[in-house]
Amino acid sequence: MPPLFTECSFTVKAIDAAGNVSAASNTASTTTTACSTGEIVYDDALSANWADWSWSTTTYLNTTSPVQQGTKSIRADYAGYGGFSVRRNTILNPAANLALKFWVYSTGANAFTLQTQTDDSGAFSSNYNFTTTANQWQEITVTMAALGTPTAIRRINIQNNSSNSVTAYFDNIQLTTAPAADTQAPTAPTNLAASSVSQTGLTLTWTGSTDNVGVVNCQVYRGTTLLSGTVTGTTYTVTGLACGTQYNFSVTAKDAAGNTSLTSNTAQSTTLTCPDTQAPKRLLHRRT
C-alpha cells in the first residue's frame, strides 16, 4: 500500500544559451493529501469487482429515473423482507477509517437494515438501521465503527425491515475514507448582557460563537438551570422571574458533533422592585 501522505520538495534552476546553470532556488516543500483507501461499488454501473447478489428482490441496474447523479441508478423491488445485496469478487479488508456512502430514494417512507458479511454464509456485521423519506434522495454514510468494525467484507446487504413491498433506488455507492471526526469545540459566546429588565423578565443578548464546521445552537442557563438548549440566534427572552431578585445568566454554544464551548461571561441582573401591595393607612382626624 502506498504511504498515506508523501512529502515532496521542489527547487528551480535557470540555464542560459551557453548551458550555464544557476544555483538552485529556495526549496518549496509540500505534502500531498492522503491516498484514497476505498473504491466505487456503483456509478452508472456496478464495478467489475462487484456483482448483484440480491434475494427476494428484483433489481434493475440501468434505471434512468430517478437518478441522483450520472445517468443511471439501481432500482430494487423488494418483496417483504427481501434484500438488495452486492458481492465483491474478493474479500475486502477495510481500514478502520473507511465508510460506506450511497444515495437512496424510495417510493414510500420505509425502514431498512444495512449489514455486511464476511462471505456468502459468513458472519454478519452489526446492523445499521435507517429510514427513508418518501420520494426524496437521501445520502447515507455508514462508518465501519457503526457496523461493529468488521475486518472482512464480501457482501453488502440492505434489507427491507418490514413485511411490506417497497421500491427503492440506489446511486453512487462507494467505499471511501471517512472524514475525520470533528473534535473542535466552538469558541465561547462573549459580551453576554441583560436588558429590558422588568419585574418578571429580561432579554439576554450576546456575541455569537465561531466554529470550524458550524454552530448549531446555544444553551442558556440561569445559574445551573438550563432554560433552553435550542437557541439558534444571539438573543433570548427570559420570563417567569421573581421581582426584586438577583439572577446570574450564562450561555454555551454547541456544534453538530456535540462539541460544547466554554461558558460565556456571567451576566448578573436584578429584576425590578416588587409592587407595593400594602393598602394605605386611614388617617384619623381628632376634633378640637
N, C-alpha and C positions, 0 to 999 in steps of 0.2 A: 504494500500500500504506500502511495506517495506521502510525504510529510504533509501534515495539515496546514502548516504555514511555511513559506520559503522566503528567506531574506536575500535580497539582491542589492548589489552596489554597482553604480554606474559612474563612468568618467568620460570626458570628451577630450580629444586631441585634434589639433589643426595641422594641416600639411600644405606646403606651398608647391608651386610648379616644379621646383627643383628636387622635391622629395624630402625637404627638411620637415621634421616633425616637432611640434611644440611639446612642452611639458604637459602633463595631464592636468585637467581642470580639477576643481574641488570634487569630492566624492558625494554623490547623492545616493542615499540608502533608502530602501523601502521594503515592506513586507507584503507579499501577496495574501489575499484572503484565503480562508480555509477551503480546502478541496471538498467538493460535494461527496457525501458517502451514500447517497440514495440513488434511486432510479425511477424512470417513468414506468407505470403499470399500464395506463391507458391514456392516450392523447390522439383522438380520432381513430385509433385502432389499438388493440391490445399489443403490447410489446412482444417481440419474438420470444422473450423469456417467460411469458405468461400465457395461460390457456383458460378458457371458460370451464368451470367445474361445478356449476350450479345444480341444485336439487329442488324438485317441486316448484321450479321457477323456469319460465321460458324467457330467454334473453335474446335481444337483437343488438348486435354490436355496431351497427351502422345507422342508427337513428338520426334523422336530420332535424327533428324538432320535438321537444325543446332542446336547445344546446346552450351551454353556459359559455364556452369559448371554443374556438376552432369551428369545425363544420359538422361534427358528429358527436353523439353521446351513446351510452348504453341504456337500452330500455329493458327493465326486468319486470315481468308479470308474475307476481307472487301468488301462489295458491296456498292459503292457510299459512302454516308455519314453515314455509319453504325458505330457501336461502339463495342469495346471489353469491357466488364463490369464484375466485380465480386461484389458479395453482401455478406455482413457479416451477420451471424445469429442474432447477437445483435448489437445495436448501439455502436460504439466506440467513447469515448470522449477523443480526442487526447491531449496530453500535447503540450504546445507551442513549445517545442524543438524537436518535432517528425518530421521525414522526411519520405517520400515515396521514396524508391530506387528500381530500376529494370533495367534489361538489355533488349534492343530492337534491332532487326535485321529486315531489310525489303529488299525486292527484288528490290526496286527502291527508289530513294530519294523521301521522302513524308513528308507532313506536318500533324501533329497530334495535337489534343487538349485534355488535361487531366483536369478532374474536379471531385469533389466528390459531393455526395448527402446525405442529412440527412435521406432520406428514398426513397422508390421506386418512389414516385412522389413529394418528398420533395424539399426543396430549394437547389440550386446549389451553389458550392463554386465559387471563381474566377477562370477564365481559366488560365491554364499554357500551352503555346504553345511550341512545339519543332519540329525539322525537322531531319529526319533520313538520313544517308548516305547509298547509295545502297550497299548491300552485305557486311555489316560491323557491328559487335556488338558495341553498344554504351551504356554506363551506364548513366542513367538519375537519378538525385536527385532533388526532389521537396520538399521544406520546407513548413510547414504549413503557414508561412508568405506569400509565393508565391501564396498560394491558398486563401488568404484573412483571414487566421487564423480561419478555421472552428472549431466550438466547438462540432460538432457531425458528424460522418461519418457512413453511412450504405452501400453506394455503391462507387466504384471507376470506373470511366468511361474513356476510352481512345478512342476518336472518330477520324475517318478519317476526315481530314479538307479539303477535296476536293471531287469532284463527281466521281473520277476515282475508279477503283477497284485495290486493292493492298493486297499483302500478307505480314504479319508481324509476327515475333516470339518474345515471351516474356519469360524471365527466371529470376529466383531468385528475385521474387517480395517480398519486405518486408517493414514493417514499423519499423523504427529504430531511435534511438536517434541521432539527427543531431549533427555533430561536432561543437564544439564551434567556433564562428566567430573569424577569425584572425584579431586582432586589434593591433598587434605589428608591428611597422614600422621598416624597415631596418636601420642599422647604416649608418651614413653619409659617403660618399666617402671621402677619405683622399689623401694627397700628390698630389693634382692636380697641374700640371706644364705644361708649354708650351715649345715646342722645334721645331727644323726645321723651324724657323721663316723666312719667305720671305717677299717680298713687298706686297703680296696679300693673304697670308695664313700662317697657322702654324698647328702643331699637338699637341693635348692635350692628356695627359696620367694621370691616377690616380690609386690609390689602391682601389679595389672593396669593396663593402659593404657586410655585412653578414645579414642574416635574419633567424627567427625561422622556416620559411617554405621554402623560396627561393626567391631571387631577380629575377624579370622578365626582367626589362630593366632600363636604366638610361636616364635622361633628361639633355641635355647640353644647357646652357644659355650663351648668350653674353649680359652682363648687365642684363636687364629684358626680353630680346627677346629670345624665345625658338628656338634654332637651330635644335634640333632633340629630339623627345620623345621616340625613339625606339632603342636606342643604347644598344646592348647586351654584348659588351665587355668592356674593360677598356681603350679604345683609340678612338679618334675621330679627323678627319682631317677637319679643318675649312678653307673654301675658300671664295673668294669674298670680302676680306677686302680691305680697302684703305691703300695705302702706307703711311709710316711716321705717323701712327695714333696709339694712345694707346687704348687698349681694356682690359676689365675685363671679366673673364670667371668663371663659377661655374657649379657644377654638383649635381643632386639629384638622388636617387635610389627609385624604386617602386616595391612592391611585387604583387602577383596575386590578392590579396584582395583590391588593390588600395591604400594601406598604403604607404605614401611617407616619405622618410628620411629627416632629417635636411640637410641644404645645406653644401656642401663641403667648404673647404677654397677657397678663391678667387685667381685665377691665373691672374696676370697682365702682359701684354706683349705689346710691341710696334713693329709694323711692320717696315721693313727696309725702309730707306730713299727713297723718290721718285727719279726716274732717272732725271738727268739734261737734259731737253729738249731744253734749250736755245742755239741757234746757236752762235758759237764764233764770236767775232767782227773782221772785216778785218783790218789789220794793214796798215796804210798809211805811205809810205816812202817819206820823203822830199829830193828833190835834193839839193845838195850843190855845 
